[in-house]
Structures are given as C-alpha cells and as structure tokens.
C-alpha cells in the first residue's frame, strides 16, 4: 500500500460530540492536562525581529559567546535590517506560531478520544526566543489551574542547544513558581517515531511524484537540517546522529513501502558566523551536484554511442533532479520559506537543475496523528496503566 494513504495507526473516529479542553472552561470541573509545545519560535511581524534576535544571541546554550550579555544586543542590532528584509520577503513574519497552535489544537482533539481518562487536554506554546515566551505560557497555565503538564519538544532530534535550551528555560521559570504547582514529564526526542517517519515519507513521495515517471528513481534526495557549531558537535551532542537516524529510517520506509531507492545525502543549512559548523552546507551540495552533472555531459564526446546514451541519461536526470527535504523542522518558518524556497531552489534553477521542495509537516494528518500517538503512549507510561 502506498505510504500516501498510510499512517502509524488508524485515525480515531469517536462518536457523538467529544469533550475537548478547547471547548471547556478550565475553571469549571477538571483542570486540563497541558501539552506544552516547545520550540525556538519566530517573529510574527517584522517589528519583532530585533527582539527575537536579541533573545537568540543571548542564549549561551545555543551560541556561546564571550561577554554574551554585551555582545548579543550588538550582533542583533547589526543583523536586524537583513533579517527584517527576509521576513518581509516571506509575507511579513514567521508562520511558526500559527502552525504550532494548529498542530496543538488538532493533536489535543485526538488526545481527548485516545486518552479520555486524562482529558480534557489543552495545548500551550512555549517559544524560546519569541512570544509567547516560556514565562508567559506558565502564567497562562497557572491561571487555567493546570496540575499536570507534558513538555513536548518540537525538535524531534535532541540537541543541548535546542531542546536542552528550552528545557533549561522551563526549569528556571518553573523553579521560580511561575506556573504554580504542576506535575511535569518530558518528551525530549522522537527521531525514529513511526508516525514521524511515515509523515516525512508521505511528503517525499508527493514531491517525487512531480517528476516524470522515468526520472523519479534517479532524483537525488537532499535531507537538509539546521547545522550546529562544531564546538557543540565535538563535545558529544547527539543531534547529528539523531538526524541521521531519522534520514535512515525514512529511506528504509521509502524502499520497503514504495520501492524508492534514490540516491540521497544529509546536508546542513543556516550556518551563522565565521566559526566551523557541521557540513556539507546545503548550498554547496546543490552546486556540487550541478558540477557533477556538467562533468558527465563533458565526457559524452569521448565515448562510444552506447556509452553516450547511458551517460546522457544519467547526466540529464541523475544529478539535475533534486528533492529538498527539511528533515529537522516540524513546520514552515524562515529556514524553509526563505532559505530553502527563495535561496536554494532558485540557485538550483540558475544552475539548470529541477528542485522540488518536499512540503513541511505543518498540519499533515499523519503528523498530527503521530503527535497524538506519542503523547498518548507517554501518558500511559507516566500515569501507570492503560488509558
């Protein structure tokens, strides 16, 4: 069966009108079980860019800097005009808050059916560098009377600089009593979750289907993930390994379910500053593929007719067709809408390549179900028994 129709589990159907945390006033009856979606966040408007950048460069877990409290605002001020233009080019702000809220709403609707004993469930968003910040979210949870909460990272692959930073901030704020007395548990990684793998596979198949049939199996799949400074990688951060396990799981699923065994590569994007970061950079990989295709074409004049035919086919589709996959992101934001779509795809076109960008997970039904399944299983293990 094609993965386009496949999910990790059948969808909950339910009967009648289920009771959800979104439809119930938390002050009445049972308080909601909170599912707190942790992420980096992004400026919803261009005017919020400097605030976002100042918070980002002030985070020593993400980018350790000497004299950070003094240098971070200076770096943010210098970079603000350039980044403001990028956000203006994608519509005037990041859609990450809108997508995260939608993901949470749909997930909790399913959770109320899948785990009725812990219902009602209510989603909360806690961003690290943009509103709503962790402190704001904890205040909202306190006002709602929350007593049980799950911190659910939206970075599927763990890094001390992303999930670790969000959890550190949550601990700092919760230790100050910001959220009141809450029983917490954590989902800190889910790089190989079946539903996540299914969701990525589904979107890759959709992207491959845009190529003519005879070219699909030869399109190169570039899995692009946010890079990390080598200083972080070299101290043993598991992120690179966990991203690679997601890529391996997706490629195995593609081969086993749909028979795709395309060439692929894991590449890295969004390097900031002059220090060494994990590579190969996505842009360099695209240029490299274009050069490989050109080299193959140059050899045609020196070969036999049969070899020419074989090599011409390889040169025309083997290195010039690419599917670009944002493998470490759960929704669209600046790294997908600007960096991938407006920079790398356009760069490929200028090099004579055809690049199809796989859609982001966003509100994919398979992905929403994966989120709900993951939280349901987590609740079963932490609440001591089947729901």
N, C-alpha and C positions, 0 to 999 in steps of 0.2 A: 504493500500500500504506500502511496506517495506520502512523504512527510508533510506535504502541504495540507493534508487532512488529518494529521496525526498529532496527538498531544500525549503527555505522560500519563494522564488519567482521563476518564470520561468526564465531561463537564457536569457539575452539579445542576440539577434541574429544579428540584423543590416543587412544592405545590402550594397553592394559595398565595398569600402575601407574607413573605418572611419578615421578621422583625429585624431591623438593622440599627446599628449605632448611629447611622446618619439620620435616621428618622425618629430617634428617641432623644428627648431632653435628658442629658446626663444627670441633672439634678433630681430626676424622677426615677425611683426604683434603683436597680442595679447600675453601678457605675460602669463605664465602658472598659473593655480590655484594650489598651492602647498599643498600636503598632507604629513605632516611630521610625520613619524612613530617613536614614542618614545619607547625606551626600554633600558634595562640595558646594553646590548651588551656583547661581549666576545672576548678574544684574538683570532685573526685569525691564528696566528702562536704561537709556543711555546715561541719564544723570546719576545712576547708581554705580557706574563703572569705577570711579575712584575709591569709593567705599569698599567695593569688592576687592580691588587690587591691594589696597592698604591692609585689609584683613589677611589676604592670601600671603603677601610678602612678610607679614608679621608672624607667620606660623613657622616656628622652628622645627616642627615635625616634618613639614613639607619641604621647606627650603631653609636650611640652617645658614644664617648669615652672622658675621661679626657685628657687634653693636646693633643688633636687629631692630630695636625699638626706634633708633635714629635713622637707620638706613632704609628701612621698609617704606616709610612715607615718601622719602625722596625718590626711590625707584618707582613707586606707584604713580607719583606725580609726573615723572618723565614718560612713563608708558601710557598714561591715561588717554592722550589725544589719539594715538594709533589704535588703541583697543576700542575707544568710542566709535571710531570710524568703522571698525569691523562689526560691532554690534548694530550700527546703523545700516550696514550693508545686508544684514540678515533680518531686517524688519524692525529694528529699534530696541532690541532687548533679547534676552535668552528665554526660550520657552520651557526651560527645565522645571520651573515651579509649576506651570500648568500641567505638564506631563506627569510630574511626580504626584500631584494631587489627584489626577485622574487615575493613575495606577493604584494609588491607595484606596480611592473610593471603590473601584471595581474589585480590588482584592478583598476588601472588607465585606462587600456584598456577598461574595462567595464564602468567605470565612464564617459568616453567620449561619450558612447552611451546612458547611463542612464540620464546624465545631460549635454546635448550639449550646453546649454547657459553658463555654467561655464567652458567649455572646452577651450583649452587643459588642462588636469590635469597632473601634474608631481609628482612622488613620491620622497621623500627625507628621509634619515635615520639619526636620531639623537640619538646616544648612550650616556649613562650617564658616562660609565667608560672605554670605548674602542673606537677606531677610527671607523667611523667618530664621533667625539665629537660634541656637540651642536654648539660650536663656528665655527667649520669647516663647518658645514651644513648651518649655517646662512650666512657665507661668500659666499658659492656656490649659495644660493638663491638670495643674493644681486647682484651677477654677472649675474644671469638669469633675473633680473628685476622683481622679484616676488612682487606683491602688495597685494595678498590675499592668506592666508595660514590657514590651519586647523592643529592644533596639535592633533594627533590621537594616544592615548596611546595604546600600545600593551600589557598592563596588563589589561585584561577585568575586573578584580575586583580591585577596588580602594584601595590603601593604601597610607598614607602620606609618607611612606618610599620608595615607588617605583614610582608610577605616580606623587605623590606630589613632590618628589625629582627632577624628570625630569622637571616638570613644573616650579619649583623654579629656576632651572638652566637655562631654556629657558627664564624666566623673567629677570634674572640677565644679561644674554648675550644680549637679545633684548634691554634692557634698556640702554646698552652701545652703541647702534646703530649698532651692528654687522650685522644685516640683512637689514638695511635700513628702510624705512617707509612701514610697512606691516600691513594690517588689519588682526588681528588674531581672531580665535574662537577655542574652545576646545571640543574634545570628551574625557572625562576623566574616563568613566566607561561604561561597556556594558555587565554586568554579566548575564543578563537574555534575551539577544537578541535572537530572534527565530532562526536566521541563525547560531549563535554560538552554541546554544543548539542542533540544527539539525546536525551540523558538529561533535560535540562530540558523539552524539548518533550513528551516522553512523559508526564511528570508533570503538565504543564499540561493536556494533553488529558484525562487521567484526572480532573483537578479540574473541567474544563468539562463532562465527561460527567455530573456530579452535578446539573446544571441541566436543566430540561425542554428538549426539543429546540428549541422556538421561542424560547428565551431565550439559548441558548448563544452565538450570534454577537454578541450585544449586551452580554455581560458584560464589564466593564472589567477588564483585567489590570493589576494594580499590581505591578511588579517592585521589591522592597524590598531595599536594600543597606545595609550599615553605613556611616554617614556619616563624614566626615573634617572636622577643623577647617579653616576657610577659609585659615588661615595656611599649612597644608600644601598645599592645592589651589593657592593663589596663587603658590607657589614652583615650580610646574610638575610636581607629582606626577601621573603618568599614570593613576591609579586611576579617576577619574571617566570619562575617555574609554574606558578598557578595559571598565568595567562597561557603558557604553553600547553598545560593540561586541558584547558578549555578548547584550544585550537585542535589538539589531537583528538579529543572526544567528538568534536564537530566533524572532522574529516572522516573518522570511523563511521559516524552516523550517515554521512553523505554516501559513503561507499556501500554500507550494508542495506540502506533503505532505498536509495535512488540510483545506486550503481555509479555514482560520480567518483572518479579517482583523479581529479585535476591536480596539476602542479600547484603548489602553494608555498607561501612564505609568511613568517611572522615578522612584522616590521613595527617601527616605533615613531611616534609623532610628538609634536608640541614641546620640543626642547626649548628651554629658556636660559639665556646667559651663555658665557664662554666656557664654562666647565664641561668636563666629559659627561655625556649622558649615554644611556643604553641605545645601541644602534642595531641594525642599519635604519637610518631615517626613512620614513615612507616616501618622501620626495626623491631621495637618492635611489630607492628601489625602482620607482617608476622610470627614472632616467636610465637606470641600468637595463631594464627590460627593453626599453626603446633601442638602446645601443646594441643589445644582443640581436634584436630583430634586424637592425640595419646591417650588422656584420654577416648574418646569414644570407641576406639578399646580395651582398657584395660577392659572395662565393659562387653565385649561380653561373657566372660567365666562365668559370674554370672547370665545370663539371659536365658529366655525360647527361644526355637528355633525360634518362630515367632518374638519375640523382637530382637533376634540376627540378623535376616535377615534385619529388618528395620534399626537397628543401624549400621550394617555393611555397608549398602548402604549409610547412612549419613556420616559415618566416612571416607569412601573411596572417596567420592566426595564433601561432604558438606563443608569441611574445607581445603581440599588439592588442590582444583582448584581455581585459583585467576586470575582476570583480573586487571592489574595495569594501572590506567588512570592518565596521567599528566594534571590535570584539570585547572591549573592556568598558563599554558605555551602555547604560540601560535606557537612555533617551537621547533625543536630539538636544544639542546645545552648540556653543561656539566652535568646539573642536570638530563637530560633524558638519554643521551648516556652513561654516566659513572655511575652515582649514581643509576638510575633505572635499566639499562640494564646489567651493569657489576657487580654491587654490590647486589642489592636486588633480581633480577631474579636468579642470581647464588646462593645466600643464600637460596632462596626457593627450588632450586633443591637439595641442600645438605640436606635439611630438608624433602625431599621426596615429595615436592609439585610440581604442574604444574602451572607455572605462565606465562600468556600471556600478554605482554605489548601492550596496545592499541597504534596505531600509533599516532604521534604528528600531529597537524593540518597542519603545513607546507604549501604545495600548494594544499591542498584539494579544489576541485572546489566549494563545498558547503561553505567552509570557505571564499574563495575569494569572492564569491557572497555576503556573509554576510557582509564582509568589505565594498564592493561597495554599498550595500543597506544602510548601516549605514551612510556612508558619503553622499550619495545622499539625504537621509532624513534630515541630518544635514544641507546640503546646502539649501534645500527647506525652512527650518525653519529660517535660518540666512540670506538668500538672499531675503526673503519676497515674497513668491509665489511659484507656481508650476513650475517645470522645463519644 
